[in-house]
């Protein structure tokens, strides 16, 4: 299942420059509240922090799955949110990653 989300570079740059940031142990979230309805996520894993392509793809897949599991708990209707892998996640179980994402989202006041 594909998730509608952020696709364009300018969307990501807007979230980074105008949005707020909450840092977790494994994942950093950047978010920007918008007037338009809809929850649009983006997933980023850099070569510098995560490594080779297969590791970056796995990190993004894990973050996407964590987002899908937490999606129903979001309180805002209009939100652009970017999940950034802070490290190589290949040895991280999904439950641990989801817990890290959940604590960051709770601190930011984005989920109930």
KOLMAR-618909 format. One record per residue: x, y, z of N, C-alpha, C in turn. Coordinates in steps of 0.001 Angstrom, whole numbers, plus 500000, padded with zeros to 6 digits. Example, Ala and Ser with C-alpha at 12.3 -4.5 7.8 and 13.67 -1.06 7.14 Angstrom:
513190494310507800512300495500507800513200496700507800512850497750507080513670498940507140512900500030507870
This chain:
500844498816500000500000500000500000500890501248500000500629502147499093501413503375499056500765504433499951501611505224500551501151506288501433501294507598500680500212508377500548500401509705499949501280510525500886502257511196500316503171511924501182503930513005500461504944513516501129505787514560500566506664513954499475506726514618498333507504514099497211508545515092496722508201516360496731509064517369496114510089517917497102511255518234496573512348518777497367511913520044498099511151520901497443510732522158498077509810521915499267509043520838499243508194520510500387509065520149501600510075519322501365510979518937502443511719520164502989512219521012502088512954522210502509512070523136503339510788523254502959509858524098503705509658523558505126509520522252505255509359521645506583510618521881507415511802521706506810513054521908507543513224523360507986512888524307507114513155525710507426512095526352508326510826526057508104509756526720508851509147525855509953509415524556509914508789523647510867509525523543512185509017522681513037509621522413514339510259521030514303511170520788515244511955519558515253511905518910516628511820517600516639511875516832517882512824515661517636513864515562518460514895514559518244514715513381519182514732512191518597514698510962519371516046510275519282516145509116519874517407508376519861517727507824518471516707507347517776516915506722516468516334507517515303515294508293515594514605509043514543514377510480514998514622511407514082514305512823514313513075513140513484512140513883514061510973514298513286510987515815513112510637516240511918510422517658511618508973517758511156508257518746511646506848518844511271506445520290511074505446520468510229504918521785509916503405521677509847502733522471510666501262522482510626500826523296509423499805522811508705499329523436507477497837523721507579497385524675506763495948524987506713495168523885505998495780523321504951495087522276504186494941521020505034493872520300504801493649519042505495494586517993504913494918517020505718495726515910505248497023515761506017497391514533506243498617514190506941499587513648505903500612514427505576501563514030504547502925513749505169503358512482505185504663512144505748505746512093504669506981512214505109508143512013504256509160511225505063509975510423504395510928509563505086512309509766504477513298510046505339514638510380504876515665509527505623516607508972504860517749508256505441518958508644504607519876509379505211521003509903504443522136508892504321522882509026503256524037508171503009525075508353504117525229509580504575526221509902505601525912509206506935524657509221507350524283508654508655523954507170508611523309506729507525522782505367507482523659504432506651524196504929505553525096504085504769524554503728503403524845502520502980524537502060501623523038502039501340522718501960500064521328502064499596520400501047500256520842499788500384519956498783500975519643499119502437520597499715503158520352500116504552519411501315504613519569502251503690518677503413503651517257502980503310517113502073502351515782501580501981515118500860503153515890500053503872515338499339505021514900500330506109515735501344506368515397502350507378514094503052507007513946503418505735512713504104505312511514503169505396511694501898505053510604500922505166510158500778506623511134500679507535510799500544508958510064501782509479510555502971509110509891504203509558508489504300508974508321503889507720507000503904507073506037502991507826506517501789508202505669500851508938505313501402510315506283502010510986506015502628512289504979503734512173505092504529511114504111505600510883502718505011510663502629503956509858501322503343509577500676502833510869501485502278511763500943501770513027500470502890513953501080504072513848500730505196514719499764506194514066499446505994512818498687506964512021497347507366512631496639506420513215495300506689513757495337507584514989496487507718515621496598508480516870496919509955516655497160510391515411497493511791515151496290512684515443496562513842516076495495514754516462495288515865515438496322516226514680496214517317513706495687516816512369494848517628511748494318517308510424495279517727509325495876518895509468496784519417508447498219519397508943499004518451508452500361518296508962501266517702507899502421518333507717503504517758506924504537517307507940504966516057507846505908515532508823506997514716508127508247514963508508509388514253507918510058513449509026510249512160508771510951511266509688512356511068509135513377511364509937514764511284509506515479510240510354516042509218509699516799508194510421518096508803510933518341508706512227519538509283512834520727508334512797520469507064512488521522506062512478521094504868511632522009503916511471521710502679510758520700501882511591519571501533510988518493500871511731518392499378511461519389498794510783519237497393510365519142496415511526519728496725512674519645495829513837518604496280514846517773497225514446516742497760515341515407497075515065514820496434516070513492495846515867512438496934515677511394496605514937510319497559514658509698498084515949509529497229516941508897497658518199509726498747518882511046498616518845511930499613519460511880500936518686511879500825517359511806502023516521510477502746516730509409501965516786508078502544516975507976503255518325508583502685519357508591503300520678509323504651520646510447504707519913511217505942519775510409506994519009509765506578517919508935507497517134507771508003517992507149507104518728505993507451519559506370508468520630507519508286521284507912509221522340508200510609521765508824510672520583509074511972519942507770512648519550506843511879519003505552512426518582504736512903519792504826512183520899504137512602522123504731513895522667506067514010522697506727515233523177506341516423522321506163516182521017505792517265520103504295517589520175503514516735520855502070516957520979501308516630519705501836515715518905501193515381517630500270514181517712500471513322518720499594512155518878499006512158520277497916511422520419497263511336521728497620510022522393
